[in-house]
Structure formats: C-alpha cells, structure tokens
Amino acid sequence: MTDDERPKVHAISKREKVLWKRYWKLPQAAAWIEDEWRWEALALMCRLEATAELNPSRSATLVGQLHRFRDQLGLTPAGLRENGWQIGGAANAPREPVRSARPSGGSRDRALRVAT
C-alpha cells in the first residue's frame, strides 16, 4: 500500500476525548463492550458531535447522522427499543421479567437490561 492509498488519520481532539469518556460511563456501555462494531460508531459520533459544536453552520447537515448514531448506540428511546434494551428503573419498564445483558453482575450490568 502506497502513502496515497493509506487512509488519512486525523488527530483526536480534546473535545472528542471528553465525549468518548462521558459516553463510556453510560449504562449502554455494558452492551457496547460486547459489540466491537459499536466502538467505531461511537468514535465517529464523538467526532461528528465535536465538529457540529465547532462549526454551527455545518450542524444542520450533521444532526441527522448524529441522530442515527444515537439510535444505533441506544442513546435515544427509539434506539433503546430497536436494540431491545431497557435502562433499569425506567418508568416505562415492561411488566415481564428481564434478564441481564451480561452475567457478571457489575453496576452497568444491573443498569442495562435486555427485554425478553
């Protein structure tokens, strides 16, 4: 592969790092850790979010893509439903029993559940 064929790598901004760390503290991270494809989606979402914050004139263009990433990552009510996830203690919790997303029993595992 020549230098021209290699993908361009952009430096990660301080804001992207802040967003990345903040998102990995959410209950959804218990499921993301199991699906490596979500890591790249989260990284791209952090980049788009940071870009939208810095360039308000481009924000309208990026909002749709940000919303799609949020749905994919379970960060919206619709995204939670699409993934079959429920955040523990949610007001709209189903009456049926739920099983933990992962059996390790950590605090994130108790917070994020998959509806059966």
C-alpha positions in Angstrom: 0.0 0.0 0.0 1.4 3.4 -1.0 1.2 6.5 1.1 -1.5 7.8 -1.3 -3.6 4.7 -0.7 -3.5 4.8 3.1 -6.5 6.4 4.8 -5.8 9.8 6.3 -5.8 9.7 10.1 -6.9 12.8 11.8 -5.8 13.8 15.3 -8.3 13.2 18.0 -9.4 16.5 19.5 -9.7 17.1 23.2 -13.4 17.5 22.9 -13.7 14.1 21.2 -11.9 12.5 24.1 -14.2 14.2 26.6 -17.2 13.0 24.8 -15.8 9.4 24.4 -15.1 9.2 28.2 -18.6 10.6 29.0 -20.4 8.1 26.8 -18.4 5.1 28.1 -19.8 5.9 31.6 -23.4 5.4 30.5 -25.2 2.1 31.2 -25.3 1.4 27.4 -21.5 0.8 27.6 -22.2 -2.6 29.2 -23.6 -3.7 25.8 -21.2 -1.8 23.6 -18.3 -3.6 25.2 -19.7 -6.8 23.7 -20.1 -5.5 20.2 -16.8 -4.1 18.8 -18.6 -2.6 15.8 -20.2 -0.1 18.2 -16.8 1.3 19.2 -16.2 2.8 15.8 -19.7 4.1 15.6 -19.2 5.8 19.0 -15.9 7.3 17.9 -17.4 8.6 14.7 -20.4 10.0 16.7 -17.9 11.8 19.0 -16.1 13.3 16.1 -19.4 14.4 14.4 -20.7 15.9 17.7 -17.4 17.8 18.3 -17.5 19.0 14.7 -21.1 20.2 14.9 -20.2 22.1 18.1 -17.3 23.8 16.4 -19.0 24.6 13.1 -22.6 25.7 13.8 -23.1 26.3 10.1 -22.5 22.6 9.3 -24.6 21.4 12.3 -27.8 21.1 10.3 -26.1 18.6 8.0 -24.7 16.6 10.8 -27.8 16.4 13.0 -29.4 13.6 11.0 -26.2 11.5 11.1 -25.8 12.1 14.8 -29.4 11.0 15.4 -28.7 7.8 13.5 -25.6 7.1 15.6 -27.5 7.8 18.8 -30.2 5.3 17.7 -27.7 2.6 16.8 -26.0 3.1 20.2 -29.2 3.0 22.2 -28.9 6.6 23.3 -32.5 7.5 22.4 -35.8 5.9 23.5 -36.2 4.6 19.9 -32.7 3.3 19.9 -33.3 1.5 23.2 -36.4 -0.2 21.8 -34.6 -1.1 18.5 -31.8 -2.7 20.4 -34.2 -4.4 22.8 -32.6 -2.6 25.8 -34.1 -1.2 28.9 -32.4 1.1 31.4 -33.0 -0.2 34.9 -35.7 1.7 36.8 -37.2 3.2 33.7 -40.8 4.5 34.2 -41.9 2.6 31.1 -40.5 -0.8 32.2 -42.4 -3.8 30.9 -44.1 -5.9 33.5 -42.5 -9.1 32.1 -39.2 -10.3 33.7 -36.0 -9.0 32.2 -32.6 -10.7 32.0 -29.3 -9.1 32.5 -27.4 -8.2 29.3 -24.2 -9.8 30.8 -24.0 -12.1 33.8 -21.0 -10.5 35.5 -23.2 -8.5 37.9 -21.4 -5.2 37.7 -23.3 -1.9 38.2 -23.5 -1.3 34.5 -24.9 -4.8 34.0 -27.7 -4.1 36.5 -28.5 -0.8 34.9 -28.8 -2.1 31.3 -31.1 -4.9 30.7 -32.4 -6.7 27.6 -36.1 -7.2 27.4 -37.1 -10.8 26.9 
